[in-house]
């Protein structure tokens, strides 16, 4: 009884969690001045330049000029830089332009405020050349603090220079921009961004947000403005729009001397964060600044995403199709890892694990992450069939010639009910399940061809050839507390099953064996029914071994630190239910049932994925 009560409490907790005032993972807006507090102290903290910049003003007798007329002083120093090849002049120009842009932004005059983005863009121009111009002297010094500040200044100034859209969003527009010194002709280069720009509703600067709820922010240092590219909903995703990580990089041909005429020319490149890590500039590879965590948190700020799994389970969303989604663009050289959520859940609960694994330099480079969404109230074999079909269809679509070795080495990771679906991608059931459910052969059934095919597809299971490794997390192989009679009856009253599923299962009810019919109690079963410890079909699945060539791993949660296997449970699943003989490893995590985001769980998955790499 205690287990049942804990299960019901879990349902209530989840409902409260996803309908509260805040999502478990999300973002909050930052003031632009707080985006680089540790690196750009002078230009962002006030109007006082660094000492190295004041030296440049003094060198050319511009200190008083700059105090009275900053723009005029900038023009004189700009003309000086066209002839004088000392690098420190460009460092100073970048910083002074940034200070002037900040003054304009805070001005009480609307006309001056409108000119601020152009002044920021000028700061990015000078910063680019100060960092990358090979003709300047001396050569860039890695230990020069001015260089480090100017890298941050370039990234920040590029953001503020392009933040001309609604509510400060980033705009990509070709054409002329009038700068405080001369003008600039911008051309957009989309070659490194594999999507149509017209399909995006807005671009946001990643630095404009702070993350909450994720333990790791995957950010690589370099040049460029990390972006959240928000793509419009197109009907292919249950979750509306997508948030995709990207980076903007502003490139100039030649040096400042060749570009310092009345009109400078520049190319604004848009890069997918899932593509290359560097750009080639003047014969060397320059790292791109990237942030792959912030788009995840940005999207997960939407409360309806967190309730989607519960709404689907309860039947509030009728006929929700099962779908396999890619977390990132397909790469034939990376091994797919497919995450399958559990009951009352959805893919959002994998966010911490996926984000953390992506930060690993080996895992992030060798694997690509996919996830499967399904209505978790349906009979397990029905959802498992959808998963198998989705994997096969995706592989055929992405690699019709079968040339990708990585695509034939898939890893499927399932939590709770998702682990049962994962197992049914990698077993050869023969007629074991069929005999359990109908007690005879298909040929003996006096029913329609459609019913016969439905039974065959659900009960005679062949392994998906591309799946080579499984990870079971808190998986109720022999049932769970959630499926005791009280909870089952409660669920039956709460949910509404899809009409098509009810009609299909109703057509075969008369052929069921007595023990299956008795367990289903004359009603169309839900997933909770099929996860009962007394369910004959579940026990038959538990007794079916993995197919040859498939490796399995168990991660089992035990909540009470005093309990040792074979005793203990996670509040929903007992150790005895989650344990499977023949696994390559079994790892105990001290946690409740939802342990996907626990550091020790993620670290064990990382170990398994590295082991998978070593075996191929």
N, C-alpha and C positions, 0 to 999 in steps of 0.2 A: 504493500500500500504506500509506503514511503516513496518508492520509486515512481509510482504513478503521480503522486502529489508533486514531486520534483519536476516531472515532465510537464504537468499542467502549468506549474510556476514558470517553466521555461517558455511555454507558449505566451503567457501573459507578459513576461519580461521582454520577449522579442517584440510583441505588439507595442508595448510602451516605448521601447527603444526607437522604433522606426517612426513613431508618430510624435515624438518629442520635438522640442524647439530646435534641436541641433542634431546633425548626423554624426556618427562615430568618426568619420573621416571627412575632411573638407578643407576650405581655405578661408582666410580673412584678408581683406585688402590692406596694403601697406601704403603709407605716404611715400612718394618717390624719394624724398630726402632720407628715408630710413632704409633704402634698398642696399646701399653700400656703406654702412656706417663705419666700418673698420678700415676702408681703403681710401676713400675720397674724403679726407677730412676738411681740407681747405675750401674747395668749391661748394661742397654741399652743406657744410656747417655754418658758413657765413661768407663774407665778401673779402676775407683776408687771404691772399695768395700764400703759397709755400715760400720759404726763404729763397729757394733756387730760382723761383720766378721773379721775385723782387730784385734779384741780382741782374737778371736780363733787362728789366726795365731801367735799372740804374746804368747798366752798360751802355745803353743807347739813349740815355738822358730822356727817358720817357716817363719817369715816375710822376712828375707833376702833370704832364699831358694826360696820362691815364686817369689821374684823379679827377681832372676837369671834364675830359671827353673820352671815355673808354673806347668808343667806336673809332675815333680818329687815331688813337694810339694803336689800336689793333691793325688798322690799315697800314700805318707806317711800319710796324713790326712785320706785317705780312710781306710788304715790298722788300724789306731787308732780308727775309728768309728766302726769297727767290734768288738772291745772289750769294748770301752767306750760308754755307753748307754745314754749319754747326748744329748738331742735333738738339742741343739744349734750347735753342730758339723755338723749335717746334713743340717741345714739352711746355714751354711757357705760353705759346699761342693757344695750345689746347686748353690749358688751365684758365687762362684769362677769358677765353670765349665762353667757357663753362660758367665762370663767375658772372659774366655779363648776361648770359642766358637766365641765370637764377635771379638776377636783378630785374630783368624784364618780366619774368614769370610772376614776381611778387609786386609788380608795379600797380599803382592805382589807376593808371591810364590804360584803357581797353586796347588802344592801338599798340602800345608797347607789349602788352601781354600776347597779342596775336603774333608779334615778331619773335617771341621766345623760341618756338620750335625751330625756326631757321637759324637762330644763333646756336642752339644745341647741335644742329646738324653741322654747322661750321666747326664746332669743337670736335665732332667725330672726324671731320676731314683732317684736321691737324693731328689728332691723336693717331689716326691710321698711318700717316707719313712718319710721325715720330717713332712709331713702333717698327714699321716694315720697310722704310726707305733705305735701301742699301747704299745710296750715294752720300748719305749724311755721315758726319764724323763727330765723335768716334763711333765705332761699331756698337750696337746695343749690348749693354752689360746686364747679364741676368740678375746681378746683385744690386743694381741701381734701383732705389726705391721709387724714383720718378717713373721708371719703366713699368713697375707693378701698378702704380697709381694710374698711369695713362692707359693701361689695358682696361682697368675697371672704368675709367672715364670714357673710353671709346664705346664700351658696351652700354653704359648708362646714357651717354649723349645720343647714341643711335636710337635707343628707346624713346627718349623724350623728343627727339627730332622727328620721329615718325608717329608720335601719339597725337595725331590731328583728327582722329575719328570721334564718333559719339562717345561721350563719357570717358575720353582718354584712350579709346581703343586704337590699335595700330593700323595705319592705312598704307596700302601698297599702290602708289599711283605714279605712272610714268609722266615725265614732263619737266618743266623748269621750276626750280625753287630759287627765289631771290635771297641771297645771304647778306649778312652785314658787310662782307667783302666779296664782291663779284656775285656770280650765280652758279648754279649747278644743274646739269641736265641728267635726270635719272632715267635709267633703263632697267626694267624688271627682267631677271633671268629665272625662269621657272624649271629649268632642266633637272634640278636636283630635288624637286618636289613632285612626287608621282600622282598628284591629284589636280583636278580642275579647280582653279581659284574661285570660279563662279559658284562652286558648291559650298563655299564657306561663308557663314553669316558674319563672322568677325574674327579678329586676331587680337589676343591680349598678351601683354608682356608678362612673362613668368615672374620677373622680379617685382611685379606689382602686387604679389600675393605671398603670404606666409602659409605654411602647411600646418594642419593639426591632424592628429590621429595616425600618422605614418611615422615609424621610428627612424626611417632613412629617407633622406632627400637625395635622389640620384642626380647629381650635378657634376659635370665635367668642366674643368677650367679651360678657358681659351678666349678667343675673340668671337664676337657676334652677340646678337640679342636673342636669348631663348624665348620661345613663343608658345602660347596655347592657341592652336588653330581649331576653331569650333566649326565643325562641318554640320550642315543642315541635316535634319532627319530625312531619310529617303525611303522609309518603309521597310528596309531590310533589317533593322534593329528594333528589338523590343524597347530599348532604353532611350529612344529619341536621338538627339544629336550626339556627335562624337567629339571628343577633345583629343587632339593629336599633337604631340610635341614636334616642334620645328625650331629652326634658328635662322635669323636674318643676318646676312653679312654684306657690308658695303665695301665694294672694291673700286680702286682707282688705277687706271693705267699709268705707267711711268712714275715720275716723282712730282713733287710740288712745283718745281720750276717749269716742267712741261705742262702742268695742269693749272698753273696759277694765273692764267689769263682771265679775261672778263667772264668767260664761261668754262667751268670745269665739267668734265664728264665722269660719270660714275655708274657702276652697275650694282643694283641691289639684288643679291642672290637669296633665294629662299631654299633652305635645305631641310629635308626630312631628318629628324633626329635618329631615325632607325637606319639611315644610310651611312655614308662615310663619316669618320671622326675628324677629318682634316680637310683643309683647302690648300691648294698650291698657290703660293705667292712668291714671286721673284726667285723661283727655283728651289723653294723649301716648303715643307709641309707645316702648316700653321694649324694648331688645334682649334676646333670650334667649341664655343661654350654651349653646353646642352643641358637641358633639365627634363628628364622623362618622368619625374614624380609629380610635378605640379599639375599637368593635365589630368592625371588620375584623380588627385584630390579635388581639383576644380569640378570635374564631372560628378564626383561622389558627394558634393555639397547639395545636390538635388535630393530632397527628402523622398520623392516618389520612387526613386531607384531602390531605396532600402526596403520599401514595403512591397515591391513588385513580387518577390517570391512568395510572401504571405498571401497577397491578393490572388495570385495564380493558384495557390494551394486551396484556398477557400472557394474558388470558382467565381470570384468577382471579375476575373478576366477570362471569358469563355473562349475555348478553342485556341489557346495560345500554342503556336507550333514550337516544337523542339528545334533548336538551332545550334550549330557550332559556329563560334565567332573567333576571329583572330585578334589578339591583343595588339598586334603589330603587322606591318606588311609582310607577306610571305617571302621567305628566303630559302631557296633550295639547299643551301649549305648548312642550315641550322635544324637541329632535331626538334620536332614538335613535342611540347609537354601540354597535355590536355587536362584541365582542371574540371572536376564534376562536383557540383555542390550537393548538399543534402536536403532533407525534408524541411519545408518552410523557409528555405533559403534561396539564394541566388548567387551569381558570380561575384557580387560585390564583396562577399566575405573572404575572397581569396586575395584582396587587394594588398594586404600587408605582406603576404608570402611572395606574390609576384613582384612587388616593388623591391623587396629585400633581395630576392634572387637576381633580379636585374642588375643590382649594384655589384654583384660579384663579377670580377673581370673575366673569369673563365666561363661561368654559367651564362652571363649576359651575352657573350660572344658566340657560344656554341649552341644555345637553345633559343627557340621561339615559343611564346606562350599563347595557347588557345584556351577557350573555355566553352563549356556546353551548358546551355540553359534548357530546362524542361519544366513541365508542371509536375511538381513533386507529390501531388496527391494521387497520381495515376498508378495502376498496377506496375510493379517493378519491371516485369518482363516487357511491358509495352514501352516504357521509357528506355530500357536497355536496347530494344530493337531500334528505336529512333537514334540512339547514340551510335550503334554499329553502322547503320545506314549513312549517318552523317559523316563518319570518319571515312568510309569507303568512297562516298561521293566527293568529299573534299580532296582526297588523294587523287582521284581520277581527274578532277577538274584542274588541279594545280600541276599535276605531273602525268599527263596522259601516256607518255612514253615509258614511264617507270624508270627514269634515269637518275632520280635523286636518291642516293643511298640514305641520306638523313631522314627522308620521309618514310623509310622502311624500318625505322628504329624508334618509333613513337613510345612515349611514356604517358600512362594515364594515371592521374592521381585523384582519388575519390574520397570525400569526407562523408561519413555516416551512410545514408542511403546511396550517395554517389559512389561509395566503394562497392556496393552491390552491383550497380550499373557497370562500373569499371571491370569487375570480375567477369561479367557476361560479355565482354569484348574478347576474352582470352581463354575460353573453355570450349571443349568439344563435348557437348552434352549427350550425343547419341540419342537414344530414346528414353534416357533416364527421366527427364522432366515430363515428357509426353505421357509415359506410363503413370507417373505420379498424378497427373491431372485428369486424364481420361481413362486410364487403365487398359487401353487397347491400342490398336493401330489406326492410323488415319483412314485407311481403306475400308475399315469396318463402320465408319461413321456415315449415317444417313443424313447428310446435311449438304448445304450449298457449297459450290466451289470456293466462294469467298470465305466462308467460315473455315473450310479446310485449309486454305492458304494462310489465314490468320493464325490458326493453331500451329501450323508448321513453322511460320516465321517466329513465333514467340517461344515455342517449346523445343524445337530442334535447332540447336545453336552451334555454329561453326566459328572458330576463332578468326578475328580480323588479322590478316597476315602482317600488317604493318605495326601492330602493337607488340612490343617486345618486353615491356616492364610495367608492373603495376605497383602502386603505393596505396595501401588501405589505411585511412586515418579514422579512428573511432567508428569502425564499420561493424554493424550488428549482423554478422554472418548467421547467427542463430537467434536473432530476434532482439528486441529492445523493450525497455520499460514503457516506451511511448506507445507500444502496441498491446498493453494489457487491456482487458475487456472494458474497463471504465473509460480509458482514453480513446479506445476504438469507437465506442458508442458516442462519445462526445464529438469526435471528428466526423462521424457519419452524419450527425445532426448539423454540423457547421458548414460542411463543404457541399459544393455542387459540382458533380463530375461533368466533363464534356459530353454533349449529347451523342457524338459519334462513338465514343468509348462505351457508353452505356448500351447503345444499340448493338455494338459488336460483341461485347461480352455476354449480353443477354441471349444472343443467338446460340451460344454454345453451352449455356447453363445446364441443359438437360443431359449432356454427355459427361459431366464431371463424376469423378469417383465419389463414393459416399463420404469418405473422410474429408475431402476437399469441400464438398457441398455442405457438410456439417459445419466446417470451420467458417465458411463464408456466410452461413446462416441465412441463406435465401436472398442475399442482397449482392449488388455489384461491389466487388472489393475495391478498397482504396490501397494506396501504398502502405498505410498504417496497418491494415488487415494483413497484408502480405509480409510485414515485418514482425508479426506475432511469433513468439517462441514456439507456438503450436502449429504454425502454418506448414503443411506438408511440402508445398512448393519451395519455400525458403530453405527447409531442411535438406531437400534434394539438391538445391543449388550449393549449399554449404558442403555437401559431400562430393561435389564434382571438382576434381583437381584442375589446376591450370594446365593448359595445353603444353606439350613439349616445346622447349625453346623460349618460354615465357618465364621471367623471373618476378617473384612477388616479395613485397616487404610490408610489414605491419607496424604501424605507429598506434599504440594503444594508450588511452588516457585512463589514469586512476586518480581520483580526486583526493582521497584520504591518504595522507603520507604514512599512516600506520599500516595500511593494507599492502600485502605483498602477493604477487601472482602465485596461485590461481585465484586468490581472493581479490575483491575490489571492483569498483565500477567508476564511471564518470558522471553518474547522475542520470544517465539515459541507457548506457550499454555496459553490461558486465564484461569483465576480462574474459570469462569463459566463452562469451559470445563473439568477442572481437578476435580471439586467438585462432589462428589457422596453422595446422601442421604443414611442414614443407616450405615455409617461407625462408628466403635467404637471410633475413634479419628480422628481429622484433625489438622495438624500442618502446620503453615505457616513459611517458611524459606525465608529470604530476600536474593535472589540470582537470577542469570540467570538460564536458563533451565537445564544446566548440574550441578546439585547441589549435586551429589552423594558424592563428597569428602569434602563437607562443614562440619565443626565440629558439627554444630547444627543438620544437617541431620543425621549424624552418631550417635549422642547422642540420637536422637529420635528413631532410629532403635534399639539401645541398650535397651532403655526403653521398646519398644514393645516386644523384645525378652525376657526380664526379666518377663514381664507380661505374655507372653506365657508359660514360665516355671511355674509360680505361679498357672496357671489354670489347670495344669495336675499333 
